[in-house]
């Protein structure tokens, strides 16, 4: 390779690296410092090929749900995540059924089709329908299920 081509190749690589560093997924420090940078690059390449970003359940929560749902009390305008996780575990008992119910509810909220009790519906009302892809709804629902805290007491909070 001649020097001019080598310079262009290195310059193009630097421009791509600079552009990628502006994407939030590449600015996460803990996984990158742990030596997992390839995972993020592969995710970005896969996202580029499919035309959509691959997000974790937590990232979907932060992007779409956190504005209304806090992680823990005090509640914002909707029940906190730990209360929801506790309630869905109590009502459904297993992750698969709970995720299916959450996805169904988020797509078409209905007071007759919720794990929440009447006091929670009276306090918070029903959430708006989410127009996210089913895959993202399932991913954030699975993440929500995993936020269960056995020490969190829902008595008086989400019933």
Helices and strands as residue ranges (DSSP letters): H 3-20, G 24-27, H 29-33, H 37-50, H 57-60, I 61-65, H 81-92, H 95-107, G 111-113, H 118-124, H 134-146
